[in-house]
Amino acid sequence: MRELGRRIVAQFVVDRRVLALAFARMADGVGNSFLIIVIPLYVASDVVGGATFGLEEAMIIGIILSLFGFLNSSVQPFTGRLSDRLGRRKPFILVGLGGLAATNVAYVFAESYLSLVVIRGLQGVSVAFIVPASIALVNELATTRDRGGNMGVYNTFRLIGFGAGPVAAGAVVNLGPYELPGGATISGFEAAFYVAAITAAISYAMVTVLISDPDSTEANAGADLSIAVRDRNGPHLLDPIFTLGLASLFMAAAIALFATIQPQVNARLEQGSTWFGIQFAAFIVAQIVLQTPIGRACDRYGRRPFIVGGMLLLIPATLVQGFVSSSETMFLARLIQGIAGAMVFAPSLALAGDLAGEGESGSKLSVLTMAFGFGIAIGPFASGALIGYGFEVPFVFGTVLAAFGSILVYTQIEETLETAAPVPIVGGD
């Protein structure tokens, strides 16, 4: 038992700055995912009003939530490239976290639908400063022999925060109003926004105190930061990082199909919202459990086998969701989909990090994070548009995307890990 505990702890032994950054992202993930639950409730409440521009309430909620993803993904290549040019990561992370904290507080004073749209849009831009710089920093603090493990630890803690936020958000809103010292009271909504702001502030403090840029980052600033589409130096048609971006886009879209068709899923399976929540969470749970061990494994056995295997596993895991007839089977399909995602995500980041030259991490890795973000935004739109043609149609569409992504990574990606020697576990700075 003691040996098992030692092995589990060893999985999370990384550079202390990577661990600090992972905890910081976990904290801001809690606050940011809070809003996924709180904003629809806030829009539906009597607190917000104003012009709707002829749109239904549900459409306004969709615009507010989707705008975050589209702006976040669209701006990431620019912030990633700028951080490469300046040779700095930490200031970009702090700007983004500061923006998140300020906009979370701004929700308290928002009284119109338009103000919510503006605030959520600014939050998308703020997170676009955080993501490429964070991933680039993790990449630069790692080596080829431990990059997958570092990416896995970072993603694990980030997902823990993202998964915990929605669980707590509903309770915080429903238990309000709250009485403060001195007799003042705040509503459940205000409490939720303040919690989100506090988590962003905690992350800001952690990054300020515990994170520093490697000396090599600034020394290598200003490298060639172009993003290639064609494979300039190799035998393949497409650049491997661009290929990984396409695969990430297709994978994310296939996974996100499930998010917006809760009424149809519940009706088909004759289940309640509790079962849907469990099925939705199955993907995140699989990611949390497997990101770090798969990241460590890809440092030992190579990146490509996991990426190809994960994309292939995504095909049946997506297709079966369109034809299942029980809640338990849907849960199992979502769990397998989460396993597939874990097999692809950390090894893809590690492989792209292997290929990125000195001073290029922000630009190159932002291709993957941008593509994944667009996929998460596109998936719900696709399922909403296709579900009217039959319950299975959105999942068949996702299966086609997964199959195309599998072909791409199998034919266009080469292994970057030259040997499969045992992976040293390195701590400290």
Secondary structure, DSSP 4 states (H G I P E B T S, - for coil): -HHHHHHHHHHT---HHHHHHHHHHHHHHHHHHHHHHHHHHHHHSSS-BS--TT--HHHHHHHHHHHHHHHHHHHHHHHHHHHHHHT-SHHHHHHHHHHHHHHHHHGGG--BHHHHHHHHHHHHHHHHHHHHHHHHHHHHT--TTTHHHHHHHHHHHHHHHHHHHHHHHHHHHHT--EEPTTS-EE-HHHHHHHHHHHHHHHHHHHHHHH----HHHHHTTT------SB-SSSSSSB-HHHHHHHHHHHHHHHHHGGGG-HHHHHHHHT--HHHHHHHHHHHHHHHHHHHHHHHHHHHHH-SHHHHHHHHHHHHHHHHGGGT--SHHHHHHHHHHHHHHHHHHHHHHHHHHHHH--TT-HHHHHHHHHHHHHHHHHHHHHHHHHHGGG-TTHHHHHHHHHHHHHHHHHHHH--------PPPPP----
